[in-house]
Amino acid sequence: MYIFQKLVLLGTISGALATPVMSADLLPSEQPLVAAETSGFYFGSLSSVNFLDDTSFGSGGTSISTDYDAGFYSAFRVGYDFGAIGYVSPRLELELGYGTSSVDTHTVSGVGAVGGIDSFGDIRTLQGYVNGYIDVPLASSGLMSAVTPYVGGGAGFMNLELRKQGVAGVATLMDDNDTNFAYHLDAGVGIKLQEIGMFSNTSLLENTTLDIGYRFTGADDFELTARDGTRSSTDFRSKAVTIGLRKQF
């Protein structure tokens, strides 16, 4: 009788242990985690503070070189992020922007502004590019995954206008524009705002990246005609600190 009771107790315990195992076998197996899709279209803006090299033009048989104050550039951009391809993520985008900077000083034939009188005028640009970038993620998770260095550049066109440039008390010497091929080279970092804990409760900034970088822009051989009919050629060079936002959807 004692042995029979032990066998019954053993059977009861075995049945209790077997029930969860059988129940687990009846449940569907868990699916492996799949990495979030990172490809998709995006749109955004770009702004910069520009430091322009001097431009030059001829007028009245003299050569006039123009130095500029710090300028500004603002652009709209739309693009496509192809997502992770190996260790990098390529992007392709279109950009259209407008820039301006005021004249600081005209130097006439290397001797300074005529009579030291104030110079006036500005430089304006309309720029359009096809851009390509390579994002290089630093990590797949954690805080560092929110920071992504990038390199790239673009090629397109620039309309350059030397607008009403001259010397007070003399005349407007140059007021002309020309369009030519232009390019830029970029490097910087993209910061995913919600992944660093900023604006985590704001759906408006979901999938939004803050870009901070450096840009060099160049364009050559703009043909311009001064007010007196003198024709001359000038180049455009600028170095800029850029900041932008892009939202992926």
FIKE-852838 format. One record per residue (C-alpha): z negated, y, x negated; residue in one letter. Coordinates in pm, whole numbers, plus 50000, padded with zeros to 5 digits. Example, Ala and Ser with C-alpha at 12.3 -4.5 7.8 and 13.67 -1.06 7.14 Angstrom:
2
492204955048770a 492864989448633s 
***
This chain:
249
500005000050000m 499195023949716y 502515016149547i 504385022449873f 502765056649911q 503805066149555k 507405055949625l 507495077049942v 506075107249757l 508595102949473l 511465101149722g 510295132749897t 510135152349568i 513575139949459s 515095150249791g 513595184849765a 515005189549416l 518435176649512a 518865199949812t 519365233149613p 521785215749377v 523885202449667m 523765236649837s 524965253549518a 527865228749496d 528925238949847l 529045276449759l 532305291349623p 532215295849245s 531665331149114e 534805348848996q 534875362848640p 534555400248609l 537875418148578v 538205450248376a 538745481348591a 542355492648615e 542815523548399t 546515530548452s 547765555948702g 549115590748764f 547095621948683y 547405659448715f 545525687448548g 545445720448364s 545335732348006l 544145765647865s 543905778047509s 542995806847281v 545975812347051n 546185827546704f 549785837846643l 551585842746314d 553465875546275d 556895879646430t 559535903146295s 562625922446399f 564935949046262g 565465983946398s 567186014546252g 567785997245922g 564095988745874t 562215955845898s 559255955846137i 556575928946121s 554135925246412t 550545913046396d 548885901646721y 545445899946876d 544165865846985a 546225854447284g 545905831047579f 547985802347721y 547605784348055s 549575754248176a 549855729048457f 550505692748369r 551225659948547v 551475626248381g 551005588748382y 548395568748191d 549735534048105f 546255519448055g 545075497847766a 547785482947547i 545945465447267g 543485489947113y 545125521647246v 546165537647575s 549445557247581p 550125586247817r 553295605047909l 553255639148081e 555175670448177l 553745705048101e 554745739948212l 552815770348092g 552705807648024y 551225826147727g 550665862147622t 549195882447338s 548975919847272s 550305937346964v 547665947146712d 549765964546445t 553425969946359h 554105970845986t 557305990045905v 559025979045584s 555655967445449g 553966001645458v 552096000845789g 552626017146126a 554566049746122v 552096077846056g 549236054046132g 549836059746504i 548806031346737d 551286003346797s 551915989647146f 553615961047330g 553005924047367d 554545889747328i 555065866347623r 556165830147633t 557225805747903l 556925770347769q 557905736147906g 557395702447737y 557635664947767v 554415652947603n 553285619447467g 549725610347371y 547835580347233i 544195576547343d 541975556247108v 538835543747292p 535715541547076l 533945515047287a 534415494647604s 530915502147738s 527955524747680g 527855561947619l 530585561047353m 533055546847605s 533095581347767a 534515597847452v 538145590447363t 539945606847070p 543665613947120y 546685624246915v 550155634147028g 552545662447087g 555505674347285g 559035687747268a 560835711347504g 561755747847536f 560245782247489m 561385815447627n 560045841747386l 559845878247493e 558935907047264l 558045930547547r 558165968647504k 557075968047142q 557016000946958g 554936028746808v 553256056247009a 554986089746962g 558176073046838v 559766049347091a 559946014547231t 561855997046954l 562155961447092m 562305947847446d 564265915347451d 563895877647494n 565565845047396d 565125808047473t 565055780547213n 563785745647130f 560005743347080a 557475716646986y 553735712146951h 551325687946778l 547895680146924d 544635662546837a 541275661847013g 538875642247230v 538785634047599g 535355632147766i 534965613748097k 532535636248279l 530855611548515q 530405585248242e 528185608848041i 526025615448345g 527495649448438m 528385655548802f 527715618848880s 527095627249246n 530235648449283t 533195628449411s 535495657849339l 535185650548965l 535565612948993e 538025599548730n 538095634148569t 538445639148193t 537635670547994l 539985674947697d 538995695847394i 541405698747105g 543615717046858y 547315725446899r 549985737746662f 553125752146828t 556385760846659g 559835773746751a 562565788546530d 565475812746527d 565035834446833f 567925859446836e 566795893846956l 568435927946993t 566465960146935a 566895991047152r 569256006246894d 571485975246897g 570175959746575t 570225921746595r 567655900446415s 566025866246420s 562365856246433t 560245824746446d 557155816146652f 554055798746515r 550615795746672s 547385776746620k 545185771646925a 541885757847047v 542615740047375t 540505729447671i 541765711547979g 540965689648276l 542905659848412r 542125639348721k 543525604448758q 544275589049096f 
***
